[in-house]
Amino acid sequence: MQAEEGNFPVRLLCKILNVSKTAYYTYRSGTTFTPSNNNLTMTTAIDKIFWENSRRYGSRRVLEALKEQGIRAGRHRVRRLMQQQDWRAIQPRSFVPKTTDSRHGLTVCANRLIELGKPTAPNQAWVGDITYLPLSGGVWAYLASWMDLFSRRIVGWWVDTHMRESLIIKAFDQAIQLRQPKPGLIVHSDRGGQYFGHHFRKRLDRWQCKQSMAEADNPYQNAHAESFWGRLKAELLEGGCFMNLQDARDELFNYIEGYYNVRRLHSALGYRSPIAFENQFYQTVLSNSQK
């Protein structure tokens, strides 16, 4: 390893040879490093969790994943072992609000989320937004999604090469087919022109939804959607781009349906995935109804 230090990062060499940075630097200083069997077992478990989740988990989420496996550990110990291996979770860029051009002169809706408060069940409020995704060749794709505010589950999404009204409609139709919401669902968004579209509003009327919008120049009123975009781009793209539209659709399907909704632990949900959080809610409702 010493011979290759000038050619490759120590972190990469340690990963390839399955050697901790602490052990290597200790050896290089002329002393012997012998980790305990317990630490070796713990490090192996952390290694599996960290890389299975594509470097998306920091010490808090790793600790919760260890608990799910019945492995007892403290966060400081987990953090120390991760630091020894130089395992650092991918972090999104700081949240930078981006306002939507709402100078279209159309009549806007009130922000119904303020009146609702924190949702207490699924299908009380969905929040939607659109973001840009880079493709190779300097072109862009556009992703629309709908998130259930109760569980943070992405219930509908669509990506295309345009951001016309049909983009949000395809995502909304997917969500409707999956959830079949009862009348009264709050459908919240910013003031983008797509959400004023005739066809979209006809769908809202058909399902007896209540449309809601953030105030002008106040993106924080749609912060859950903005936060999801930041996390998705940090964890999926890491500053890169998709090869083409089909590549974007395939990768987004794997991330949203195979990881984010079913596996990713959310601190706001008590370190449970969105689907696990919903399942626990329904189990509690069923249990209470049988008493």
Secondary structure, 3 states (H helix, E strand, C coil): CHHHCCCCCHHHHHHHHCCCHHHHHHHHCCCCCCCCHHHHHHHHHHHHHHHHCCCCCCHHHHHHHHHHCCCCCCHHHHHHHHHHHCCCCCCCCCCCCCCCCCCCCCCCCCCHHHHHCCCCCCCCEEEEEEEEEEECCCCEEEEEEEEECCCCEEEEEEEECCCCHHHHHHHHHHHHHHHCCCCCCEEEECCCHHHHCHHHHHHHHHCCCEEEECCCCCHHHHHHHHHHHHHHHHHHHCCCCECCHHHHHHHHHHHHHHHHCCCCCEHHHCCECHHHHHHHHHHHHHHHHCC
